[in-house]
Amino acid sequence: MSIEVRNITKSFGQFKALDNVSIKINAGELVALLGPSGSGKTTLLRIIAGLEVPDPTSGPIFFGGEDVARRKVGQRGVGFVFQHYALFRHMTVFDNIAFGLTVKPRKIRPTKEQIRARVSELLHMIQLDNLADRYPNQLSGGQRQRVALARALAVRPKVLLLDEPFGALDAKVRVELRGWLRRLHEEIHLTSVFVTHDQDEALELADRVAVMNNGHIEQFDKPDYVFHHPSTPFVMNFLGQVNQFRGRLGRTGEIHIGQYAGVAEEMVAANTSDWASEANASFFVRPHDLAITRQPREGQLSFPGTILRVHSAGVRIRVELQSDEGEPMLAEVSHARWERLGLKAGDRCFVTPQSVRIFDAVDTPAAARTTETPKAGASASGEEKAS
Amino acid sequence: MARPALLQRSVLPGFGLTMGFTVLYLSLIVLIPLSGLFIVTSHLSLSDFLQIMSNDLVKKSFTLTFRASFVAAVVNAFFGFIVAWVLVRYWFPGRRIIDAMVDLPFAMPTAVSGIALAQIYSEHGWLGSHFSFPIRGTEIGVTIALIFIGMPFVIRTLQPSLQEIDKELEEVSASLGANRWQTFTKVIFPAVLPAFITGFAMAFARAIGEYGSVLFIGGMIPGKTEIMSSVILSKLYEENGHIAASAVAIVMLAASFGILLAINLVQLWANRRFANAQ
């Protein structure tokens, strides 16, 4: 069943958690709402579920063709899974899963045998056949989350909503459960939406990813498209690490950063019509697109830097650098290339951005221009995962 | 090899001294007086003991004490639950004042509450005059006094337990289609049941031992409103009364002990089942 919300706004006092958000999710799709904390992703999920009421100015919420905005959570036919499982501690695994069936009005309640059959089917699906009589506190985190999922699925919901479903699990279990959920989704093809702040999780698991920031959706696309063609600086920043430089874009397409100027091998602008005039711009370069050389490259934008630290544990070598203006930079090179370069921490070198993505290439008043110093920063959105 | 847990030396200093003090203190204050009670009673033969117990007035006071205490505990359990529910789940002006008032029966001298209740429920009192039947000097009066002094127990034991209930539990229950009543009976109430039972048992135990407040409103009329504590007192004035008084006291002690044991068993059961589910 497809989900569509239109113009949803939700305020908590002065704070707008969601600002006129619309999204359409196709039937059978697995969609991730990805964003930092406070971006409104959980609020959007809870509004879809009916656990939160949007502001009165908001538009409809369609499940299939039906507007369910006025229905309560119990009448919407959603399965909701919480980050901390929210299992009923005083009930066994069996009773937890059976809960949604046992509370049905007597007229439509399945018989005891039907309930038993349905629960064992689900227990089998979550691979916990033998643990029906256990209590939640006798299960591991991953097992508890699977029970919570089975409980949500028992009533055959039309959509499945998961709020940071793997957030409370440790890294290894998280990856396992992710793969398991993906396979499960391929089996049952239930329209599912999950909230996460972990970009790996979103990119690996979802059919489409909605990147959220400050109460609105920045981009809603297939994972590889979101990753390779981010439409806003925020998306670029949030999905993987990126070096950000502030500078100017010349009329002929050359980049000015501080005193250095030149072109890059590849330049992609979100909005090419703005190239016409000279403008202030932010230049984004992924660490693997920042080449390290001993000499500046002719005709290209190259500027000097100092190697601060080298992390060689990993598939690729990660090099922390500092520009002469004192801004940190991050580059990624292969082991082979690093050996040929023969550089070490403390050495001077040149960095050459090879693929540059340009956003907000628009004219800014001269006054604003003077306050903008050339800036390069390696933002580490990967840190989010630790929280 | 590790020594048995009991013999393991603690890293924290001062164990010997503080443990010694604890044992001495408990012995002087609790164990020795209680064992004295048993020693005095042991002078009685079983038949004498049964004879004392089968005395009509003693039997009546037993029945009264347990019945009134039980009724009071049930009433407290029911209304205490509502009060705790309101105090935990809603915010309203004056909430803190009401919350503080709950402790009054704990803090008030029982004589004070006794005299206050006796006046208000007497035939001409503010409340008593509105009833067609007398309250002061009857079992109803006794029960009211016991309700008064037992009230905080249920509320205070339930509050933390109700507070602990995650909003998500109710949300998940609602999302699975349960109505509010089902959410209450199947999710919330079972989660606070151990605390509820404990609160009930504590109110019950407290009521059995109450003396002061019942004295005023009940009047300690033998065979009518005389409770066990009062029987013990009156026995003391009889010839060789201290033995008979001790015999009655032993029964009360056994009852208190039984309730205490029940509370601990409930807690043990609850801990086994519900501990650290997060």
Interface residues (C-beta under 8 A of the other chain):
Chain A: A49 G50 L51 K72 V73 G74 Q75 V78 G79 F80 F82 H84 A86 L87 F88 R89 H90 M91 F99 G100 V103 K104 Y135 P136 N137 A148 R151 A152 A154 V155
Chain B: D166 E168 L169 E171 V172 S173 A174 S175 L176 G177 A178 N179 Q182 K186 V187 P190 A191 L193 R273 F274 A275 N276 A277 Q278
